[in-house]
Amino acid sequence: MLIRRAVAEAIAAGTVRVQYRRWSKRRVKVGTWIHTPAGVIVVDAITEVDPATLTDDDARAAGETSVAQLRKGFRGGDGDPVWRIEVSFGGEDPRIALREEDDLTDDELAALRAKVDAMDARAETPWAWATLELIRDHPAVLSADLGARLGLERDVFKPRVRRLKALGLTESLRIGYRLSPRGERVVDASGRTGRQPYR
């Protein structure tokens, strides 16, 4: 579930407490954490609503100017259900602090390397270490261009980077990514220092 920066900031400030989405089925559940530029947004409740009953007041409560503007942002088919999602601010994104933690013990380094190894072991084609090396070698490059170097579509590449970000190994830039201090330490400790022959 994507939330625009301005709306996320309003949720963080407490002035917006609800969102509406049109999905064929629920895509979030109560307790889901959504990472946004403003911090973590928490899903507190989700219920199906009749879109015909939505008003301008409902739209303004969701951070939109009118119900017409709210409906304009709906995705999916016209017959798909509309969901009312109650949200609250869960605090600063914990990955921000995590990615600065590079003073790691040998055991902590080994545990992180094992997690990256496991991502590769579960995949038909290993990708995790290759992605970290690619970001190290090509910071601030469009995600679509990075994905193409690995033969991946953007919609496949970006969720994979998010899995690495959850470990505190990467951070997003205005364009593209870079390794965090924690990520640099983990990649350096892996011995993977040579540049790879990407496409």
C-alpha positions as CSV (number, residue, x, y, z in Angstrom):
1,M,0.0,0.0,0.0
2,L,1.6,3.2,-1.2
3,I,1.0,6.5,0.7
4,R,2.0,9.9,-0.8
5,R,4.6,11.8,1.2
6,A,2.2,14.7,1.9
7,V,-0.5,12.3,3.2
8,A,2.0,10.3,5.2
9,E,3.2,13.6,6.8
10,A,-0.4,14.4,7.7
11,I,-0.9,11.0,9.2
12,A,2.3,11.6,11.3
13,A,0.9,14.9,12.4
14,G,-2.4,13.3,13.4
15,T,-4.6,15.3,11.0
16,V,-5.3,12.3,8.7
17,R,-6.5,9.0,10.3
18,V,-8.1,7.2,7.4
19,Q,-7.4,6.1,3.8
20,Y,-9.5,4.6,1.0
21,R,-8.4,2.1,-1.6
22,R,-10.2,0.1,-4.3
23,W,-8.8,-3.4,-4.4
24,S,-10.2,-6.7,-5.6
25,K,-9.2,-8.1,-2.2
26,R,-7.7,-6.8,0.9
27,R,-4.0,-6.1,0.5
28,V,-3.2,-5.2,4.1
29,K,-4.4,-6.5,7.4
30,V,-4.7,-5.0,10.9
31,G,-1.3,-4.4,12.4
32,T,0.5,-4.0,9.0
33,W,3.4,-1.6,9.1
34,I,3.8,0.7,6.1
35,H,7.2,2.3,5.7
36,T,6.9,5.9,4.3
37,P,9.2,8.9,4.0
38,A,7.4,10.3,7.1
39,G,7.9,7.2,9.2
40,V,6.0,4.0,9.9
41,I,2.2,4.1,9.3
42,V,0.2,1.4,11.1
43,V,-3.0,-0.2,9.9
44,D,-5.5,-0.1,12.8
45,A,-8.7,-1.3,11.0
46,I,-10.0,-2.2,7.6
47,T,-13.6,-2.5,6.5
48,E,-15.4,-2.6,3.1
49,V,-17.5,0.5,2.3
50,D,-20.0,1.4,-0.3
51,P,-18.2,4.0,-2.6
52,A,-21.6,5.6,-3.4
53,T,-21.9,6.7,0.2
54,L,-18.5,8.6,0.3
55,T,-18.7,12.3,0.8
56,D,-16.4,15.3,0.5
57,D,-16.0,15.1,4.3
58,D,-14.7,11.5,4.0
59,A,-12.3,12.6,1.3
60,R,-11.0,15.5,3.4
61,A,-10.5,13.2,6.3
62,A,-8.3,11.1,4.0
63,G,-6.2,14.1,2.9
64,E,-8.0,14.7,-0.4
65,T,-9.7,17.9,-1.5
66,S,-13.0,16.3,-2.6
67,V,-14.7,12.9,-3.1
68,A,-14.2,13.4,-6.9
69,Q,-10.4,13.7,-6.3
70,L,-10.5,10.7,-4.0
71,R,-12.3,8.5,-6.6
72,K,-9.9,9.7,-9.2
73,G,-7.1,8.0,-7.3
74,F,-8.8,4.7,-7.2
75,R,-7.2,1.8,-9.0
76,G,-8.5,-1.6,-10.1
77,G,-11.9,-2.3,-11.8
78,D,-15.0,-0.3,-11.3
79,G,-16.7,-3.3,-9.6
80,D,-13.9,-3.9,-7.1
81,P,-14.6,-3.3,-3.4
82,V,-13.6,-0.1,-1.8
83,W,-11.9,-0.4,1.6
84,R,-11.8,2.1,4.5
85,I,-8.4,1.8,6.2
86,E,-7.9,3.4,9.6
87,V,-4.3,4.3,10.2
88,S,-2.0,5.9,12.8
89,F,1.6,7.0,13.1
90,G,3.9,4.3,14.4
91,G,7.0,6.4,14.8
92,E,10.3,6.8,13.0
93,D,11.2,4.1,10.5
94,P,13.5,1.8,12.5
95,R,15.5,1.0,9.4
96,I,17.0,4.6,9.6
97,A,18.8,3.9,12.8
98,L,19.6,0.3,11.8
99,R,21.4,1.2,8.7
100,E,23.8,3.4,10.6
101,E,24.8,0.5,12.9
102,D,28.0,-0.6,11.4
103,D,30.0,-1.4,14.5
104,L,29.2,-5.1,14.2
105,T,30.7,-8.1,16.0
106,D,31.9,-11.1,14.1
107,D,28.8,-13.0,15.1
108,E,26.5,-10.1,14.0
109,L,28.3,-10.0,10.6
110,A,28.0,-13.7,10.2
111,A,24.3,-13.6,11.0
112,L,23.7,-10.9,8.4
113,R,25.8,-12.7,5.8
114,A,23.8,-15.8,6.5
115,K,20.5,-13.9,5.9
116,V,21.7,-12.7,2.5
117,D,23.0,-16.2,1.7
118,A,19.6,-17.6,2.6
119,M,17.9,-15.1,0.2
120,D,20.1,-16.4,-2.6
121,A,19.7,-20.1,-1.6
122,R,15.8,-19.8,-1.8
123,A,15.9,-18.2,-5.2
124,E,15.9,-20.0,-8.5
125,T,18.5,-17.4,-9.6
126,P,20.6,-15.9,-6.8
127,W,20.1,-12.2,-6.6
128,A,20.8,-10.8,-3.1
129,W,24.6,-10.4,-3.2
130,A,24.5,-9.4,-6.8
131,T,22.0,-6.6,-5.9
132,L,24.2,-5.3,-3.1
133,E,27.2,-5.3,-5.3
134,L,25.3,-3.6,-8.1
135,I,24.1,-0.8,-5.7
136,R,27.6,-0.5,-4.3
137,D,29.1,0.0,-7.8
138,H,26.2,2.1,-9.2
139,P,24.8,4.4,-6.5
140,A,22.1,7.0,-7.4
141,V,21.0,5.2,-10.6
142,L,17.4,4.7,-11.5
143,S,15.9,1.5,-10.2
144,A,14.7,0.5,-13.7
145,D,18.2,0.9,-15.0
146,L,19.7,-1.1,-12.1
147,G,17.1,-3.9,-12.6
148,A,17.9,-4.1,-16.3
149,R,21.5,-4.8,-15.5
150,L,20.4,-7.9,-13.7
151,G,17.8,-8.7,-16.4
152,L,14.9,-7.8,-14.1
153,E,11.8,-5.6,-14.5
154,R,11.6,-2.7,-12.1
155,D,8.5,-4.2,-10.4
156,V,10.6,-7.3,-9.5
157,F,13.8,-5.4,-8.7
158,K,12.3,-2.9,-6.2
159,P,10.7,-5.4,-3.8
160,R,14.0,-7.2,-3.6
161,V,15.8,-4.1,-2.7
162,R,13.2,-3.5,0.0
163,R,14.0,-6.9,1.5
164,L,17.7,-5.8,1.8
165,K,16.6,-2.4,3.2
166,A,14.7,-4.2,5.9
167,L,18.1,-5.6,7.1
168,G,19.4,-2.0,7.1
169,L,21.8,-2.7,4.2
170,T,20.6,-0.1,1.7
171,E,19.0,3.3,1.7
172,S,16.9,5.1,-0.9
173,L,18.1,8.3,-2.5
174,R,16.0,10.8,-4.5
175,I,17.1,8.7,-7.5
176,G,18.2,5.1,-6.9
177,Y,20.0,3.7,-3.9
178,R,23.3,3.4,-2.1
179,L,24.6,1.0,0.5
180,S,24.2,2.1,4.1
181,P,27.2,2.1,6.4
182,R,25.9,-1.2,7.7
183,G,25.6,-2.5,4.1
184,E,29.1,-1.4,3.3
185,R,30.5,-3.3,6.3
186,V,28.6,-6.5,5.4
187,V,29.7,-6.4,1.8
188,D,33.3,-5.6,2.7
189,A,33.3,-8.5,5.2
190,S,32.0,-10.9,2.5
191,G,35.2,-10.4,0.5
192,R,33.1,-9.3,-2.5
193,T,35.3,-6.3,-3.5
194,G,35.7,-6.8,-7.3
195,R,33.4,-5.1,-9.7
196,Q,31.0,-7.4,-11.5
197,P,30.4,-7.7,-15.2
198,Y,26.9,-6.4,-15.3
199,R,25.0,-5.8,-18.5
